[in-house]
Amino acid sequence: MLGKLVAGALGSRIAEQSGKSGALGAIGGLVANRIIKRSPLGAVVIGGAWVAHKLYKRKQERDEEAAALTAKPVKAAKKTADKKS
């Protein structure tokens, strides 16, 4: 049951990111399901990769937020009126 949940989540994520119909996501989900069912080590590897990806994305978001907070504000350019002669 856990394998089906992981396969479904992985499949929908792949389909969402690729922007295609979902065949690629379904294939990815099936492969992940087979690996998880047949090999506990495979489950650990897939789980570890997923956790590492989440931590990496979280670090990127925090770095972007820190950069936004420390950035100096940009002064707006003054608008000049076009003078017609």
C-alpha positions in Angstrom: 0.0 0.0 0.0 2.8 2.4 0.8 4.4 1.6 -2.5 1.2 2.6 -4.3 1.0 5.9 -2.5 4.7 6.7 -3.3 4.2 5.7 -6.9 1.1 7.8 -7.3 2.8 10.9 -5.7 5.9 10.4 -7.7 4.0 9.9 -10.9 1.8 12.9 -10.5 4.9 15.1 -9.7 6.7 13.9 -12.8 3.7 14.5 -15.0 3.2 18.0 -13.4 6.7 19.1 -14.0 7.1 17.7 -17.5 3.8 19.1 -18.6 2.9 16.0 -20.6 -0.1 13.8 -20.4 1.1 11.6 -17.6 2.5 8.6 -19.3 6.0 9.5 -18.2 4.8 10.0 -14.7 3.0 6.6 -14.7 6.1 4.8 -15.9 8.2 6.6 -13.2 5.6 5.6 -10.6 5.6 2.0 -11.7 9.4 1.8 -11.6 9.6 3.3 -8.2 6.9 1.0 -6.9 8.7 -2.1 -8.2 12.0 -1.0 -6.6 10.4 -0.3 -3.3 8.6 -3.6 -3.2 11.5 -5.7 -4.3 14.4 -4.1 -2.4 14.5 -2.5 1.0 17.8 -0.9 0.0 16.1 0.6 -3.1 13.4 2.0 -0.9 16.0 3.7 1.3 17.8 5.1 -1.8 14.6 6.5 -3.3 13.5 7.9 0.1 16.9 9.4 0.7 17.0 11.0 -2.7 13.5 12.5 -2.1 14.5 13.9 1.3 17.8 15.3 -0.1 15.8 17.0 -2.9 13.4 18.5 -0.4 16.2 19.8 1.8 18.0 21.3 -1.3 14.8 23.1 -2.4 14.3 24.4 1.1 17.9 25.7 1.2 17.4 27.5 -2.1 14.2 29.2 -0.9 15.9 30.3 2.3 18.9 31.7 0.3 16.6 33.6 -2.0 14.7 35.1 1.0 18.0 36.1 2.7 19.2 37.7 -0.5 15.9 39.6 -0.9 16.2 40.9 2.7 19.8 42.0 2.4 19.4 43.6 -1.1 19.6 47.3 -1.3 16.4 49.0 -2.5 16.6 50.4 -6.0 15.7 54.0 -6.5 13.0 54.6 -9.0 14.0 56.6 -12.0 12.4 60.0 -12.3 9.9 60.3 -15.1 10.6 63.2 -17.5 7.7 64.7 -19.3 8.0 64.8 -23.1 7.9 68.4 -24.2 6.2 69.0 -27.5 7.4 72.0 -29.5 
